[in-house]
Amino acid sequence: MATTTNITTTYAGEFAGKYVAAALLSASTIENSLITVKPNVKYKEVLKKVSTDAILKDASCDFTSTSTLTLTERILQPLEFQVNLELCKQDFRSDWEAVQMGYSAHDNLPKNFSDFLIAHVASKVAQKIEQNIWAGDDTNTGEFDGFETLLSVDANLPAAQEVAAAAGGVDASNVVDELGAIVDAMPASIYGREDLYLYVSQNIFKAYVRALGGFGASGVGANGVENKGNLWYTSGQALTFDGIPVAMCNGMSADTAILTYKENLYFGTGLLSDHQEVKVLDMADLDGSQNVRVVMRATAGVQYANVEDIVTYGITNAAN
């Protein structure tokens, strides 16, 4: 089956949104609904925070203001990013033709070559977005400030809620104690929330799984959970610690964790705004080459609302 050479295509509106969504929302943190997504952020969105002092006072006959209300805000401002790639059709021809001929076991792969290329690019973008959400630094090309970066310079993060990482890192022998220290530092005001999560790096998650598989010091006995040893866990299985769901965040730095609730963490994107663009340009008619250029533009960024409701682990706060 010959590869179609005339694939110069501009996707706009609904189609651009579809492909950009595939790139941005396929990041595992977002795909698993671990944080709150705010779409259609054209430029900035203000996250309002309302706080009061003691609001309940003794009754009187007169109207007397009973509290001081303080309104503060944080700004969610997605940054604009682009993908400019030049790919050789020959490098993808055999894979794509196999898909077209039905050799693939996957159900949802695209049916034409331009969609195939975009799917390839989208998977790479999703991986980078996942890294940016947690450990991104906007001083680096192609990155926005992730939660780790934002929290490392926020002077309003209570010092008592900054838990230092274990010397030498987290492993199966100390992971339970380290997770316990995070929970112990949690403010009472958020304990018991239904959307509370312990967001942990991949190495901490793996250490916790191994500890529960049979490490005596973890309190589960030598044979681990249900006496199954290291066979107790199946990939994707939900984990909790002290009743709090433990979420593995693949983009988070090693030996790092954040405790807060889902509605406190936001991912913003234009998604369907005019900043979103997807193009596939076949260069064959222009320079006779077998190259295809893929262009994608999108916006993305993260922000939290209430830093007082966050516990950090392994994040050095330069502002405190």
PyMOL commands that set and color helices and strands:
alter all, ss='L'
color gray80, all
select helices_A, chain A and resi 14-24+28-31+89-100+113-135+147-151+159-161+175-184+202-212+216-218+225-227+229-231+262-264+284-287+307-309
alter helices_A, ss='H'
color red, helices_A
select strands_A, chain A and resi 9-11+36-38+45-52+69-76+79-88+162-163+196-200+239-241+244-248+257-261+265-268+277-282+291-304+311-313
alter strands_A, ss='S'
color yellow, strands_A
deselect
rebuild
show_as cartoon
